[in-house]
Amino acid sequence: MSLFNNTSKGQDNTSNKPQVNNNSFSDKLRDPGSARMQEDSSSESFNETPEKSSALFNRISWRLLPLLFVCYIIAYIDRINVGFAKLQLREVLGVNEEIFGAIYGIGAGLFFIGYFLFELPSNLIMQRVGAKFWIARIMIIWGLVTMTMIFIRSTTAFYVVRFLLGIAEAGFFPGVILYLTYWYPSKERAHTIALFYTGSVIAGIVGSPLSGAILGLHGKFGLDGWQWLFLLEGIPAVLMAVVIFIFLPNGPQKVKWLSQGEKKWIQSRLDDEIAQEKGKTKHSLSEALSSGRVWLLCLIYFLMNVGGYGYEMWMPSIIQGFSVNNYATVGLINAIPYVVAMVVMLIVGYSSDRTGERRWHIAIAAFVAAIGFAFSAYLKNPYLAMVTLTLALVGIKSTIGPFWVLGTMFLSGTAAAGGIALINSVGNLGGFVGPTLVGIVKDKTGSIGASMWFLGGALLLMGLFTLVVRANPHKKSKLIK
């Protein structure tokens, strides 16, 4: 497999990654402070063994992933908490019930238009100025914009601030994906990304009951519940930005907790892999932007997000439609599908890495999601509907880890930064289409159920298009150039 090779002044010349043996998720959870790790850290040479390389990458994971994990939880809560705010927003915006679905869907989705426009330049800038500064900058601005949501009083203001929030957060997720390629080889990356991406489901598990409880503060100190929601959930991003700036390293080569022997081993393994893959991968931004395979991956990710954000932005309203009127109860019920999704996506990510297979893992998960949406469209029993909607979310989330490895197997250099950002930004336009589509269909039919067929159809197409991607990206194909 190929990997990214990103070197820039702002990254302490750290954009190199080693080859490493595939280790399990449970390995990542081992205590990094073992005597063996301390011995390796102090050594000036690194004699590779499976145990030592595993211990080295466990230590790297413990240093990096907790910080990035917390940041992503905060980011995802700030992205989707509008679904809970919707439960109180109609009167604030002053719109009729008959058109509120479309207005809310457009406003929720406008986040992704701003995200699309600014994500690619954000990733390219991060490659130059370094991860620590750029990720911290992103978090401060999105936290402040989230808090400004408390001032909206019209549909126009709602649209504008959601658009600005998308601009502010643009670059965070693809920036982290790019950052992980500085440390982990492609064989290790699927379950590393899946482990990081569990932040999105932890955000659902933690953020759902939290958001429901915060809405219950309605009227405290003169603020409505939805205002408390944006205020209290915007502050952590600003605070965490300071932590990132202090503790997140730009890359492996100048960190003090790696020995010179470990750094040389990382560099040598990277050099070996680059030499093996020379001429096979895309190195320039223009090559990435002109690759048919990259654009096919954009389409696949777009369809994933049509279903994913169509679900997440509307799920609190769907639960309220089950005659659940207590905000805290809505939040607790909304967390259930995320709990199940977290377990399954880790299993799928591990299986994908263990077998080295990506396409069928993605496609089967997408088909499972499509089935879940299809059954939820006509089930009237709220308990059975929750089971099928849980199945839909499990399928969607389980595609993430294998997808990003499939999407990063044939890019390196500047193409890595640009290609990742392009896939993520174009794909995230599905975050505009999904919620908007659900809102329009609901207003036209009077029911959210009909829109589930559209979301299921998007996931069905995603699975089919995934199977079109070549298993070996280095082979010639008449279909994808």
C-alpha positions as CSV (number, residue, x, y, z in Angstrom):
1,M,0.0,0.0,0.0
2,S,1.0,3.6,-0.5
3,L,1.0,6.4,1.9
4,F,1.2,10.1,2.3
5,N,4.6,11.9,2.2
6,N,4.0,15.4,3.4
7,T,6.9,17.6,4.4
8,S,6.7,21.3,5.2
9,K,8.4,23.9,7.2
10,G,5.6,24.2,9.7
11,Q,5.6,20.5,10.6
12,D,9.1,20.2,11.9
13,N,9.8,18.1,8.9
14,T,7.7,15.3,10.4
15,S,5.4,14.2,7.6
16,N,7.0,10.7,7.4
17,K,5.5,7.5,8.6
18,P,6.8,4.0,9.2
19,Q,5.6,0.6,8.2
20,V,4.2,-1.2,11.2
21,N,2.7,-4.5,12.0
22,N,-1.1,-4.6,12.3
23,N,-2.1,-4.6,15.9
24,S,-5.5,-4.8,17.5
25,F,-7.7,-2.2,19.1
26,S,-7.2,-3.8,22.4
27,D,-3.4,-3.2,22.0
28,K,-4.1,0.5,21.7
29,L,-5.7,0.5,25.1
30,R,-2.7,-0.9,26.9
31,D,-0.9,1.2,29.5
32,P,1.8,3.1,27.5
33,G,3.9,3.5,30.6
34,S,5.3,0.0,30.7
35,A,8.9,-0.8,31.4
36,R,9.5,-2.0,27.9
37,M,8.2,1.3,26.4
38,Q,10.4,3.3,28.7
39,E,13.4,1.2,27.8
40,D,12.7,1.7,24.1
41,S,12.3,5.5,24.6
42,S,15.7,5.9,26.2
43,S,17.5,3.8,23.7
44,E,19.5,5.4,20.9
45,S,18.9,2.4,18.6
46,F,15.7,0.6,17.8
47,N,15.9,-3.1,17.0
48,E,12.7,-3.9,15.3
49,T,10.5,-6.8,16.6
50,P,6.8,-7.2,16.4
51,E,6.5,-6.5,20.2
52,K,8.7,-3.4,20.1
53,S,7.0,-1.8,17.0
54,S,3.6,-2.6,18.6
55,A,4.7,-0.9,21.8
56,L,6.0,2.1,20.0
57,F,2.8,2.7,18.2
58,N,0.8,2.1,21.3
59,R,2.8,4.9,22.9
60,I,2.2,7.2,20.0
61,S,-1.5,6.4,20.1
62,W,-1.8,7.2,23.8
63,R,0.0,10.6,23.2
64,L,-2.1,11.7,20.2
65,L,-5.5,10.0,20.1
66,P,-7.0,11.2,23.5
67,L,-6.4,14.8,22.5
68,L,-7.8,14.4,19.0
69,F,-10.6,12.3,20.3
70,V,-11.9,14.9,22.7
71,C,-11.6,17.6,20.0
72,Y,-13.7,15.6,17.6
73,I,-16.4,14.9,20.2
74,I,-16.7,18.7,20.8
75,A,-16.7,19.4,17.0
76,Y,-19.4,16.8,16.3
77,I,-21.6,18.0,19.2
78,D,-21.4,21.6,17.9
79,R,-22.2,20.4,14.4
80,I,-25.3,18.4,15.1
81,N,-26.7,20.1,18.3
82,V,-29.0,22.1,16.0
83,G,-31.1,19.0,15.8
84,F,-32.0,19.5,19.5
85,A,-32.3,23.3,19.1
86,K,-34.9,22.7,16.4
87,L,-37.3,21.4,19.1
88,Q,-37.6,25.1,20.3
89,L,-36.6,27.1,17.2
90,R,-39.8,27.4,15.2
91,E,-41.4,30.1,17.4
92,V,-38.1,32.0,17.6
93,L,-37.7,32.1,13.8
94,G,-41.4,33.0,13.4
95,V,-42.2,30.5,10.6
96,N,-45.3,28.4,10.0
97,E,-45.3,24.7,10.8
98,E,-46.1,23.9,7.1
99,I,-42.7,25.2,5.9
100,F,-40.6,24.9,9.0
101,G,-39.2,21.5,7.9
102,A,-37.7,22.9,4.7
103,I,-36.4,26.0,6.4
104,Y,-34.7,24.0,9.2
105,G,-33.3,21.5,6.8
106,I,-31.7,24.2,4.6
107,G,-30.3,26.0,7.7
108,A,-28.9,22.8,9.2
109,G,-27.4,21.9,5.8
110,L,-25.8,25.3,5.1
111,F,-23.1,24.4,7.5
112,F,-21.7,22.1,4.8
113,I,-21.7,24.7,2.1
114,G,-19.3,26.8,4.1
115,Y,-17.4,23.7,4.9
116,F,-17.1,22.8,1.3
117,L,-15.8,26.2,0.2
118,F,-13.0,26.5,2.7
119,E,-11.9,23.0,3.5
120,L,-9.4,22.4,0.7
121,P,-7.5,25.7,1.3
122,S,-7.6,25.0,5.1
123,N,-5.8,21.6,4.6
124,L,-3.2,23.0,2.3
125,I,-2.5,25.8,4.8
126,M,-2.1,23.3,7.6
127,Q,0.5,21.4,5.6
128,R,2.5,24.6,5.6
129,V,2.0,26.1,9.0
130,G,1.8,22.9,11.1
131,A,-1.0,21.0,12.8
132,K,-0.8,22.4,16.3
133,F,-1.4,26.1,15.3
134,W,-3.9,25.4,12.6
135,I,-6.1,23.0,14.6
136,A,-6.1,25.3,17.6
137,R,-7.1,28.2,15.3
138,I,-10.0,26.3,13.9
139,M,-11.3,25.3,17.3
140,I,-11.2,28.8,18.7
141,I,-13.2,30.3,15.8
142,W,-15.8,27.5,15.6
143,G,-16.4,27.8,19.4
144,L,-17.0,31.5,19.1
145,V,-19.3,31.1,16.1
146,T,-21.3,28.4,18.0
147,M,-21.9,30.8,20.9
148,T,-23.1,33.6,18.5
149,M,-26.0,31.3,17.6
150,I,-27.7,32.6,20.8
151,F,-28.4,35.9,19.0
152,I,-30.4,34.5,16.0
153,R,-33.9,35.8,15.7
154,S,-34.8,35.3,12.1
155,T,-34.5,32.8,9.3
156,T,-31.8,34.9,7.6
157,A,-29.7,35.0,10.8
158,F,-30.1,31.3,11.2
159,Y,-28.8,30.7,7.7
160,V,-25.9,33.1,8.0
161,V,-24.6,31.7,11.3
162,R,-24.8,28.1,10.2
163,F,-22.9,29.0,7.1
164,L,-20.2,30.8,9.1
165,L,-20.0,27.8,11.4
166,G,-19.2,25.6,8.5
167,I,-16.5,28.0,7.4
168,A,-15.0,28.0,10.9
169,E,-14.9,24.2,11.3
170,A,-13.7,23.6,7.7
171,G,-10.4,21.7,7.8
172,F,-10.7,20.1,11.2
173,F,-11.6,16.5,10.2
174,P,-9.5,16.2,7.0
175,G,-6.7,18.0,8.9
176,V,-6.7,15.3,11.5
177,I,-6.9,12.5,8.9
178,L,-3.9,14.1,7.2
179,Y,-2.1,14.5,10.5
180,L,-2.6,10.8,11.3
181,T,-0.8,9.9,8.1
182,Y,2.3,11.6,9.5
183,W,2.5,8.8,12.2
184,Y,0.7,5.7,10.9
185,P,1.1,3.6,7.8
186,S,-1.8,2.6,5.7
187,K,-2.0,-0.9,7.1
188,E,-2.5,0.6,10.6
189,R,-4.7,3.4,9.6
190,A,-8.2,1.9,9.3
191,H,-8.6,1.0,12.9
192,T,-6.7,4.1,14.0
193,I,-9.2,6.3,12.1
194,A,-12.1,4.2,13.3
195,L,-10.9,4.7,16.9
196,F,-10.7,8.4,16.3
197,Y,-14.0,8.5,14.5
198,T,-15.7,6.9,17.4
199,G,-15.6,10.5,18.7
200,S,-18.6,11.0,16.4
201,V,-20.6,8.3,18.1
202,I,-19.4,9.3,21.6
203,A,-20.6,12.8,20.7
204,G,-24.0,11.2,20.2
205,I,-23.8,9.1,23.4
206,V,-22.7,12.1,25.5
207,G,-24.1,15.0,23.6
208,S,-27.7,13.6,23.2
209,P,-28.6,13.4,26.9
210,L,-26.5,16.5,27.6
211,S,-28.3,18.5,24.9
212,G,-31.7,17.3,26.1
213,A,-30.9,18.3,29.7
214,I,-29.6,21.7,28.7
215,L,-32.8,22.4,26.8
216,G,-34.5,22.0,30.2
217,L,-32.7,25.2,31.4
218,H,-35.3,27.1,29.4
219,G,-36.0,30.5,31.1
220,K,-32.9,30.4,33.5
221,F,-31.3,33.9,33.7
222,G,-33.5,35.1,30.9
223,L,-32.2,32.7,28.3
224,D,-34.2,30.1,26.3
225,G,-33.1,26.5,26.4
226,W,-31.8,26.6,22.8
227,Q,-29.6,29.6,23.8
228,W,-28.1,27.8,26.7
229,L,-27.5,24.9,24.4
230,F,-25.3,26.9,22.0
231,L,-23.6,28.8,24.7
232,L,-22.6,25.9,26.9
233,E,-21.6,23.7,24.1
234,G,-19.5,26.3,22.4
235,I,-17.2,27.1,25.3
236,P,-15.3,23.7,25.4
237,A,-14.0,24.3,21.8
238,V,-12.3,27.5,22.9
239,L,-10.8,25.9,26.0
240,M,-9.6,22.8,24.2
241,A,-7.8,24.9,21.6
242,V,-5.4,26.1,24.2
243,V,-4.7,22.5,25.2
244,I,-4.0,21.5,21.6
245,F,-1.6,24.4,21.1
246,I,0.4,23.4,24.2
247,F,0.4,19.6,23.9
248,L,-0.1,18.5,20.3
249,P,3.2,17.9,18.4
250,N,3.4,18.8,14.8
251,G,5.0,15.4,14.0
252,P,7.3,12.7,15.2
253,Q,10.8,14.0,14.4
254,K,11.2,16.6,17.2
255,V,9.1,15.1,20.0
256,K,11.1,14.4,23.2
257,W,9.3,11.2,24.0
258,L,10.7,9.3,21.0
259,S,14.4,8.3,21.1
260,Q,16.7,9.1,18.1
261,G,16.7,5.4,17.4
262,E,12.9,5.3,17.1
263,K,12.9,8.4,14.9
264,K,15.5,6.9,12.6
265,W,13.5,3.7,12.4
266,I,10.3,5.6,11.5
267,Q,12.2,7.5,8.9
268,S,13.9,4.5,7.4
269,R,10.6,2.5,7.2
270,L,9.0,5.5,5.5
271,D,11.8,5.8,3.0
272,D,11.6,2.1,2.2
273,E,7.9,2.3,1.5
274,I,8.2,5.5,-0.6
275,A,10.9,3.8,-2.7
276,Q,8.6,0.8,-3.2
277,E,5.7,2.9,-4.2
278,K,7.5,5.5,-6.3
279,G,5.7,6.0,-9.5
280,K,2.6,4.3,-8.4
281,T,1.0,7.0,-6.2
282,K,-0.3,10.5,-6.9
283,H,2.1,13.1,-5.6
284,S,0.9,16.4,-7.0
285,L,-2.3,18.3,-6.2
286,S,-3.2,18.5,-9.9
287,E,-2.9,14.7,-10.2
288,A,-5.3,14.2,-7.3
289,L,-7.8,16.7,-8.6
290,S,-7.8,15.1,-12.0
291,S,-8.1,11.5,-10.8
292,G,-11.3,9.8,-11.7
293,R,-10.9,7.6,-8.6
294,V,-10.7,10.6,-6.3
295,W,-14.0,11.9,-7.7
296,L,-15.6,8.5,-7.4
297,L,-14.6,8.5,-3.8
298,C,-16.2,12.0,-3.5
299,L,-19.4,10.6,-4.8
300,I,-19.3,7.6,-2.4
301,Y,-18.7,9.9,0.6
302,F,-21.4,12.3,-0.6
303,L,-24.0,9.5,-0.6
304,M,-22.8,8.4,2.9
305,N,-23.4,11.9,4.2
306,V,-26.8,12.2,2.6
307,G,-27.9,9.3,4.7
308,G,-25.8,10.1,7.8
309,Y,-26.7,13.8,8.3
310,G,-30.2,13.3,7.1
311,Y,-30.5,10.9,10.0
312,E,-28.6,12.8,12.7
313,M,-30.1,16.3,12.1
314,W,-33.6,14.9,12.2
315,M,-33.4,12.1,14.7
316,P,-34.4,14.2,17.8
317,S,-37.5,15.3,15.9
318,I,-38.3,11.7,14.9
319,I,-38.1,10.6,18.5
320,Q,-40.3,13.5,19.6
321,G,-42.8,12.3,17.0
322,F,-43.0,9.0,18.9
323,S,-45.0,11.1,21.5
324,V,-41.9,11.7,23.7
325,N,-42.3,15.3,24.9
326,N,-39.7,15.4,27.7
327,Y,-36.4,16.9,26.3
328,A,-34.2,14.8,28.6
329,T,-36.0,11.6,27.5
330,V,-35.5,12.5,23.9
331,G,-31.8,12.9,24.5
332,L,-31.5,9.6,26.3
333,I,-33.3,7.7,23.6
334,N,-31.3,9.4,20.9
335,A,-28.1,8.1,22.5
336,I,-29.1,4.4,22.1
337,P,-28.2,4.0,18.4
338,Y,-24.8,5.6,19.0
339,V,-23.9,3.1,21.7
340,V,-24.6,0.2,19.4
341,A,-22.8,1.9,16.4
342,M,-19.6,2.5,18.5
343,V,-19.2,-1.2,19.2
344,V,-19.9,-2.4,15.7
345,M,-17.8,0.2,13.9
346,L,-14.7,-0.9,15.9
347,I,-15.3,-4.5,15.1
348,V,-15.7,-3.7,11.4
349,G,-12.5,-1.5,11.4
350,Y,-10.6,-4.3,13.0
351,S,-11.9,-6.9,10.6
352,S,-11.0,-4.7,7.6
353,D,-7.4,-4.3,8.9
354,R,-7.0,-7.9,9.8
355,T,-8.1,-9.1,6.3
356,G,-6.7,-6.1,4.3
357,E,-10.1,-5.9,2.6
358,R,-11.9,-2.5,2.3
359,R,-14.5,-2.5,-0.5
360,W,-16.8,-5.2,0.8
361,H,-16.6,-4.0,4.4
362,I,-17.8,-0.6,3.2
363,A,-20.5,-2.0,0.8
364,I,-22.0,-4.5,3.2
365,A,-22.2,-1.8,5.9
366,A,-23.9,0.6,3.5
367,F,-26.4,-2.1,2.4
368,V,-27.2,-2.8,6.1
369,A,-28.0,1.0,6.5
370,A,-30.1,1.0,3.4
371,I,-32.2,-1.9,4.8
372,G,-32.6,-0.1,8.1
373,F,-33.9,3.0,6.5
374,A,-36.2,1.0,4.2
375,F,-37.9,-0.8,7.1
376,S,-38.2,2.3,9.2
377,A,-40.1,4.0,6.4
378,Y,-43.3,2.0,7.0
379,L,-43.0,0.7,10.6
380,K,-45.6,2.3,12.9
381,N,-44.5,0.7,16.1
382,P,-42.0,3.1,17.7
383,Y,-39.9,0.3,19.3
384,L,-39.5,-1.5,16.0
385,A,-38.8,1.8,14.2
386,M,-36.0,2.5,16.7
387,V,-34.5,-0.9,16.0
388,T,-34.4,-0.3,12.3
389,L,-33.1,3.3,12.7
390,T,-30.4,2.0,15.0
391,L,-29.5,-0.5,12.2
392,A,-29.2,2.4,9.8
393,L,-26.8,4.4,12.0
394,V,-24.7,1.3,12.7
395,G,-24.3,0.7,9.0
396,I,-23.4,4.3,8.2
397,K,-20.8,4.6,11.0
398,S,-19.2,1.2,10.2
399,T,-18.2,2.4,6.7
400,I,-15.9,5.2,8.0
401,G,-12.7,3.4,8.9
402,P,-12.4,1.3,5.8
403,F,-13.5,4.1,3.6
404,W,-10.7,6.5,4.6
405,V,-8.1,3.8,4.1
406,L,-9.5,3.1,0.7
407,G,-9.4,6.8,0.0
408,T,-5.8,7.3,1.0
409,M,-4.1,4.3,-0.5
410,F,-2.8,5.9,-3.7
411,L,-2.0,9.5,-2.7
412,S,1.1,11.1,-1.3
413,G,2.8,14.5,-1.0
414,T,0.7,17.5,-1.7
415,A,-1.9,15.2,-3.3
416,A,-2.5,13.8,0.2
417,A,-3.5,17.1,1.7
418,G,-5.5,18.2,-1.4
419,G,-7.1,14.8,-2.1
420,I,-8.3,14.2,1.5
421,A,-9.7,17.7,1.7
422,L,-11.4,17.3,-1.7
423,I,-13.0,14.0,-0.8
424,N,-14.2,15.3,2.5
425,S,-15.4,18.7,1.3
426,V,-17.3,17.5,-1.8
427,G,-18.6,14.5,0.1
428,N,-19.8,16.6,2.9
429,L,-22.2,18.4,0.5
430,G,-24.3,15.4,1.3
431,G,-24.7,17.0,4.7
432,F,-26.6,19.8,2.9
433,V,-28.7,17.5,0.7
434,G,-29.7,15.0,3.3
435,P,-31.3,17.3,6.0
436,T,-32.8,19.6,3.3
437,L,-34.3,16.6,1.5
438,V,-35.9,15.2,4.7
439,G,-37.4,18.7,5.5
440,I,-38.9,19.2,2.0
441,V,-40.4,15.7,1.9
442,K,-41.8,16.1,5.4
443,D,-43.5,19.4,4.5
444,K,-44.9,17.9,1.3
445,T,-46.1,14.6,2.7
446,G,-46.7,15.5,6.4
447,S,-44.5,12.6,7.4
448,I,-40.8,12.0,7.9
449,G,-41.3,8.3,7.0
450,A,-41.3,8.9,3.2
451,S,-37.9,10.6,3.3
452,M,-36.4,7.4,4.8
453,W,-36.7,5.8,1.4
454,F,-34.5,8.5,-0.1
455,L,-31.9,8.2,2.6
456,G,-31.9,4.4,2.2
457,G,-31.6,4.8,-1.6
458,A,-28.5,7.0,-1.1
459,L,-26.8,4.3,1.0
460,L,-27.7,1.6,-1.5
461,L,-26.0,3.6,-4.3
462,M,-23.1,4.2,-2.0
463,G,-22.6,0.4,-1.6
464,L,-22.8,-0.2,-5.3
465,F,-20.4,2.5,-6.3
466,T,-17.9,1.3,-3.7
467,L,-17.8,-2.0,-5.5
468,V,-16.8,-0.2,-8.6
469,V,-13.5,1.1,-7.0
470,R,-10.7,-1.1,-8.0
471,A,-9.3,-3.4,-5.2
472,N,-5.8,-2.8,-6.6
473,P,-5.5,1.0,-7.2
474,H,-2.3,0.4,-9.2
475,K,-3.9,-1.6,-12.0
476,K,-5.0,0.1,-15.2
477,S,-8.7,0.5,-15.7
478,K,-10.8,1.8,-18.6
479,L,-13.5,2.9,-16.2
480,I,-11.5,5.0,-13.8
481,K,-8.4,6.8,-14.8
